[in-house]
């Protein structure tokens, strides 16, 4: 399953992403975790030393390798250089799986041991001083979108993405790539403003969206969120001494997490499980193609000098058990 955590900066989405990943690992689920935020904190939230987290390979820096691998023997793609972030797979493409070894994971992923198992962690890479004034962050998360487009995942395995803050993900079709999107919202006007914006954009594309109220300290906080987001409010999370200890670099066993917060994580897990039953691979592929054609016409054709609409394989549908891939 593909799960996204979104929200405004400072809402706690990275913390909740990390807690959710820890819960999945504790239950033995294979997890591919992705830090797609401009501020790279997921590694540290999963317990990595700051130096190790800062040294994570950047997906964006390995984009040529990623494109070349995913292109495989797809004859509709004339070269890896003509692939853009929205390029969909077709006959001959190499696909990614959560549990496998491949050159992309070898170059970009790092193993993070957690209670119950080890997860793979990928990171887009931070926005560096060299990028200032000459690049946008969407060029970095493009590698994540390309991987999402080529990922074949099953019900009991997870790709969990800590997304860039706010509504920046709407600059591409990446927001439609998930079975469930958890929007982390504080009980403030700014907290729910991102929800309203996300809800408006997502409604046209049948995006499954649920709100996780964070930093909820009182009945008034809970009442405020219920009034503002209605039935989209799934669960709330309050103060956590466990999280505070983790943020101080003093991690404790997950079993010591407060009971109310453990129950909240259980609700997230159950909701994600339920979302998979609604997955429609045909719609997923159609949306992929829709955004690719839009990007091709808007800027992709001019940038690559190729007709990127020709990359679309009209007979191809991404599915859980595709035919054998090229060697």
VEXDREN-2710 file (C-alpha; in Angstrom, 1 decimal):
% VEXDREN-2710
k/r/px/py/pz
1/UNK/0.0/0.0/0.0
2/UNK/1.1/3.6/-0.7
3/UNK/0.5/5.9/2.2
4/UNK/1.2/9.7/2.4
5/UNK/1.5/12.0/5.4
6/UNK/0.8/15.6/4.5
7/UNK/0.2/18.8/6.5
8/UNK/1.6/22.3/7.1
9/UNK/5.1/22.8/8.3
10/UNK/5.4/22.1/12.0
11/UNK/2.2/20.1/12.2
12/UNK/4.0/16.9/13.3
13/UNK/3.6/14.9/10.1
14/UNK/7.1/13.7/10.2
15/UNK/6.7/12.5/13.8
16/UNK/3.5/10.7/12.9
17/UNK/5.0/9.2/9.8
18/UNK/7.8/7.8/11.9
19/UNK/5.4/6.4/14.5
20/UNK/3.3/4.8/11.8
21/UNK/6.4/3.3/10.2
22/UNK/7.5/1.9/13.6
23/UNK/4.1/0.4/14.2
24/UNK/4.2/-1.3/10.8
25/UNK/7.7/-2.7/11.5
26/UNK/6.7/-3.9/14.9
27/UNK/3.9/-5.9/13.2
28/UNK/6.4/-7.4/10.7
29/UNK/5.2/-5.5/7.6
30/UNK/7.8/-4.8/4.9
31/UNK/8.2/-1.0/4.7
32/UNK/9.8/1.3/2.1
33/UNK/9.9/4.7/3.9
34/UNK/10.5/7.9/1.8
35/UNK/11.4/11.3/3.1
36/UNK/10.1/13.7/0.5
37/UNK/10.0/16.8/2.6
38/UNK/12.2/19.8/1.9
39/UNK/13.3/19.6/5.5
40/UNK/14.8/16.1/5.8
41/UNK/13.9/14.8/9.3
42/UNK/12.4/11.4/8.8
43/UNK/15.7/9.5/9.3
44/UNK/16.3/11.2/12.7
45/UNK/12.7/10.6/13.7
46/UNK/13.3/6.9/13.0
47/UNK/16.3/6.9/15.4
48/UNK/19.2/7.5/13.0
49/UNK/22.1/9.5/14.2
50/UNK/22.0/13.0/12.9
51/UNK/25.2/12.4/10.9
52/UNK/23.9/9.2/9.3
53/UNK/20.6/10.9/8.5
54/UNK/22.4/13.8/6.8
55/UNK/24.5/11.4/4.8
56/UNK/21.5/9.6/3.2
57/UNK/22.0/9.4/-0.6
58/UNK/19.7/11.8/-2.5
59/UNK/17.3/10.3/-4.9
60/UNK/17.5/13.4/-7.1
61/UNK/21.3/12.9/-7.4
62/UNK/20.7/9.4/-8.8
63/UNK/18.0/10.4/-11.3
64/UNK/19.9/9.2/-14.4
65/UNK/20.4/5.8/-12.8
66/UNK/16.7/5.6/-11.8
67/UNK/15.5/6.6/-15.3
68/UNK/17.8/4.1/-17.0
69/UNK/16.8/1.2/-14.8
70/UNK/13.1/1.9/-15.0
71/UNK/13.1/2.4/-18.7
72/UNK/14.4/-1.2/-19.2
73/UNK/13.4/-2.4/-22.6
74/UNK/10.4/0.0/-23.1
75/UNK/10.6/0.8/-26.8
76/UNK/8.2/3.7/-26.5
77/UNK/10.9/5.7/-24.5
78/UNK/13.6/6.7/-27.0
79/UNK/16.1/7.4/-24.3
80/UNK/16.3/7.7/-20.5
81/UNK/17.0/11.4/-21.0
82/UNK/13.5/11.9/-22.3
83/UNK/11.9/10.5/-19.2
84/UNK/10.3/13.1/-16.9
85/UNK/8.8/12.7/-13.4
86/UNK/5.4/11.6/-14.8
87/UNK/6.6/9.1/-17.4
88/UNK/4.3/6.0/-17.0
89/UNK/5.5/2.4/-17.3
90/UNK/4.7/0.3/-20.4
91/UNK/5.6/-2.9/-21.9
92/UNK/9.3/-3.6/-21.3
93/UNK/9.6/-1.2/-18.3
94/UNK/11.2/-2.4/-15.2
95/UNK/8.9/-2.2/-12.1
96/UNK/9.8/-1.7/-8.5
97/UNK/8.6/-3.8/-5.6
98/UNK/8.8/-3.1/-1.9
99/UNK/10.7/-6.3/-1.2
100/UNK/13.4/-6.9/-3.7
101/UNK/17.0/-6.0/-4.4
102/UNK/17.7/-3.7/-7.4
103/UNK/20.2/-1.0/-8.4
104/UNK/17.9/1.8/-7.3
105/UNK/17.7/0.6/-3.7
106/UNK/21.4/-0.3/-3.8
107/UNK/22.3/3.3/-4.7
108/UNK/19.7/5.2/-2.7
109/UNK/18.2/3.2/0.1
110/UNK/19.6/2.6/3.6
111/UNK/18.5/0.0/6.1
112/UNK/17.1/1.3/9.4
113/UNK/16.6/-1.3/12.2
114/UNK/13.5/-0.9/14.2
115/UNK/11.6/-3.0/16.7
116/UNK/10.2/-6.0/14.8
117/UNK/12.2/-5.5/11.6
118/UNK/14.3/-3.4/9.3
119/UNK/12.8/-0.8/7.0
120/UNK/14.4/0.7/3.9
121/UNK/14.7/4.5/3.9
122/UNK/14.9/6.7/0.8
123/UNK/15.3/10.5/0.8
124/UNK/14.8/13.1/-1.9
125/UNK/17.8/15.1/-0.6
126/UNK/17.8/18.5/1.0
127/UNK/17.4/21.8/-0.8
128/UNK/21.1/22.9/-1.0
129/UNK/22.8/26.3/-1.3
130/UNK/23.6/25.4/-4.9
131/UNK/19.9/25.1/-5.7
132/UNK/19.0/28.6/-4.5
133/UNK/17.7/30.8/-7.3
134/UNK/18.2/28.1/-10.0
135/UNK/16.0/25.2/-9.1
136/UNK/12.7/24.3/-7.5
137/UNK/12.1/21.6/-5.0
138/UNK/9.7/19.8/-7.4
139/UNK/12.7/18.8/-9.5
140/UNK/13.9/16.8/-6.5
141/UNK/10.7/15.0/-5.6
142/UNK/10.3/14.1/-9.3
143/UNK/12.5/11.0/-8.5
144/UNK/9.9/10.0/-5.9
145/UNK/7.0/10.4/-8.4
146/UNK/8.8/8.3/-11.0
147/UNK/9.4/5.5/-8.5
148/UNK/5.7/5.7/-7.4
149/UNK/4.6/5.4/-11.0
150/UNK/6.6/2.2/-11.3
151/UNK/5.9/0.6/-7.9
152/UNK/3.9/-2.6/-7.7
153/UNK/3.0/-3.1/-4.1
154/UNK/0.8/-5.6/-2.3
155/UNK/-1.7/-5.4/0.5
156/UNK/0.7/-6.4/3.3
157/UNK/3.6/-4.2/2.3
158/UNK/3.9/-0.5/2.5
159/UNK/5.5/2.6/1.0
160/UNK/5.1/5.4/3.4
161/UNK/5.9/8.9/2.2
162/UNK/6.5/11.9/4.4
163/UNK/5.5/14.6/1.9
164/UNK/6.6/18.1/1.4
165/UNK/4.7/20.6/3.6
166/UNK/1.6/22.4/2.6
167/UNK/0.0/21.9/-0.8
168/UNK/3.3/21.8/-2.8
169/UNK/2.6/18.2/-3.9
170/UNK/-0.2/19.5/-6.2
171/UNK/2.5/20.9/-8.6
172/UNK/2.4/17.4/-10.1
173/UNK/0.1/14.3/-10.0
174/UNK/1.9/12.8/-7.1
175/UNK/-1.0/13.5/-4.7
176/UNK/-3.0/10.8/-6.7
177/UNK/-0.4/8.1/-6.2
178/UNK/-1.6/7.0/-2.8
179/UNK/-4.2/4.5/-1.4
180/UNK/-4.6/6.7/1.6
181/UNK/-3.5/10.2/2.5
182/UNK/-3.3/11.2/6.2
183/UNK/-3.4/14.9/6.6
184/UNK/-2.0/16.0/10.0
185/UNK/-3.7/19.1/11.3
186/UNK/-3.3/21.1/14.5
187/UNK/-6.4/22.6/16.1
188/UNK/-5.7/26.0/14.7
189/UNK/-7.0/28.1/11.7
190/UNK/-3.6/27.6/9.9
191/UNK/-3.8/23.9/10.7
192/UNK/-7.2/23.4/9.0
193/UNK/-6.5/25.8/6.1
194/UNK/-4.1/23.3/4.5
195/UNK/-6.9/20.7/4.9
196/UNK/-9.4/22.8/3.1
197/UNK/-7.0/23.4/0.2
198/UNK/-6.0/19.8/0.0
199/UNK/-9.6/18.7/0.2
200/UNK/-10.6/21.0/-2.7
201/UNK/-7.8/19.9/-5.0
202/UNK/-8.1/16.2/-4.1
203/UNK/-11.9/15.9/-4.5
204/UNK/-11.8/15.9/-8.3
205/UNK/-9.5/12.9/-8.3
206/UNK/-11.1/10.6/-5.8
207/UNK/-8.2/10.9/-3.4
208/UNK/-8.8/9.1/-0.1
209/UNK/-8.2/11.6/2.6
210/UNK/-8.4/11.4/6.4
211/UNK/-7.4/14.0/9.0
212/UNK/-5.3/13.1/12.0
213/UNK/-5.6/15.8/14.7
214/UNK/-2.3/16.4/16.3
215/UNK/-1.3/18.3/19.5
216/UNK/-4.9/18.0/20.7
217/UNK/-4.8/19.0/24.4
218/UNK/-8.4/19.7/25.4
219/UNK/-12.1/19.1/24.6
220/UNK/-12.2/22.5/23.0
221/UNK/-9.4/21.5/20.6
222/UNK/-11.3/18.4/19.7
223/UNK/-14.5/20.3/19.2
224/UNK/-12.7/22.8/16.9
225/UNK/-11.4/20.1/14.7
226/UNK/-14.7/18.3/14.5
227/UNK/-16.4/21.6/13.5
228/UNK/-13.8/22.4/10.9
229/UNK/-13.2/19.0/9.2
230/UNK/-16.3/17.0/10.0
231/UNK/-16.4/13.3/9.1
232/UNK/-12.9/13.5/7.7
233/UNK/-11.5/13.6/11.2
234/UNK/-10.3/10.1/11.8
235/UNK/-8.4/10.2/15.1
236/UNK/-6.5/12.6/17.3
237/UNK/-3.1/12.5/19.0
238/UNK/-2.3/14.4/22.2
239/UNK/0.9/15.1/24.2
240/UNK/3.4/12.3/24.3
241/UNK/6.3/12.0/26.7
242/UNK/7.5/9.1/24.5
243/UNK/7.8/11.4/21.5
244/UNK/9.5/14.1/23.6
245/UNK/12.1/11.6/24.8
246/UNK/12.6/10.4/21.2
247/UNK/13.2/14.0/20.0
248/UNK/15.8/14.4/22.8
249/UNK/17.7/11.4/21.4
250/UNK/16.5/9.1/24.3
251/UNK/14.4/6.6/22.4
252/UNK/12.2/4.2/24.4
253/UNK/10.6/0.9/23.3
254/UNK/7.5/1.4/21.2
255/UNK/5.5/-0.7/23.8
256/UNK/6.0/2.3/26.2
257/UNK/4.1/4.7/23.9
258/UNK/1.0/6.0/25.7
259/UNK/-2.0/3.7/25.3
260/UNK/-4.2/6.4/23.7
261/UNK/-1.5/7.1/21.1
262/UNK/-1.0/3.4/20.5
263/UNK/-4.7/3.1/19.8
264/UNK/-4.5/6.1/17.4
265/UNK/-1.8/4.3/15.5
266/UNK/-3.9/1.2/15.4
267/UNK/-6.7/3.2/13.8
268/UNK/-4.3/4.5/11.1
269/UNK/-3.2/0.9/10.4
270/UNK/-6.8/-0.4/10.1
271/UNK/-7.8/2.5/7.9
272/UNK/-4.8/1.9/5.6
273/UNK/-5.8/-1.8/5.3
274/UNK/-9.3/-0.8/4.4
275/UNK/-8.1/1.6/1.7
276/UNK/-6.4/-1.2/-0.2
277/UNK/-9.7/-2.9/-0.9
278/UNK/-10.8/0.2/-2.9
279/UNK/-7.7/0.2/-5.1
280/UNK/-8.5/0.4/-8.8
281/UNK/-5.5/-0.3/-10.9
282/UNK/-7.2/0.9/-14.1
283/UNK/-8.1/4.3/-12.6
284/UNK/-4.6/4.5/-11.1
285/UNK/-3.0/4.1/-14.5
286/UNK/-5.5/6.5/-16.2
287/UNK/-4.6/9.2/-13.7
288/UNK/-0.9/8.5/-14.2
289/UNK/-1.4/9.0/-18.0
290/UNK/-3.6/12.1/-17.5
291/UNK/-0.9/14.0/-15.5
292/UNK/1.8/12.8/-17.9
293/UNK/0.1/14.2/-20.9
294/UNK/-0.6/17.5/-19.1
295/UNK/3.1/17.8/-18.1
296/UNK/4.2/16.8/-21.6
297/UNK/2.2/19.6/-23.2
298/UNK/3.0/22.2/-20.5
299/UNK/6.8/21.8/-20.4
300/UNK/8.0/18.3/-21.0
301/UNK/8.0/18.3/-24.8
302/UNK/9.9/21.6/-25.0
303/UNK/12.4/20.5/-22.4
304/UNK/13.2/17.1/-23.9
305/UNK/12.7/17.9/-27.5
306/UNK/10.5/14.8/-27.9
307/UNK/6.8/14.0/-28.2
308/UNK/6.3/12.6/-24.7
309/UNK/2.7/11.5/-25.5
310/UNK/4.3/8.7/-27.5
311/UNK/5.6/7.3/-24.2
312/UNK/2.1/6.2/-23.3
313/UNK/1.4/2.5/-23.8
314/UNK/-2.4/2.4/-24.4
315/UNK/-2.6/-1.4/-23.6
316/UNK/-0.6/-1.3/-20.4
317/UNK/-2.2/-1.3/-16.9
318/UNK/-0.1/-1.4/-13.8
319/UNK/-1.1/-4.4/-11.7
320/UNK/-0.1/-6.2/-8.6
321/UNK/1.1/-9.3/-10.5
322/UNK/2.5/-8.1/-13.8
323/UNK/4.2/-10.2/-16.4
324/UNK/7.9/-11.0/-16.0
325/UNK/10.2/-8.1/-16.3
326/UNK/13.1/-7.7/-18.6
327/UNK/16.4/-8.9/-17.4
END
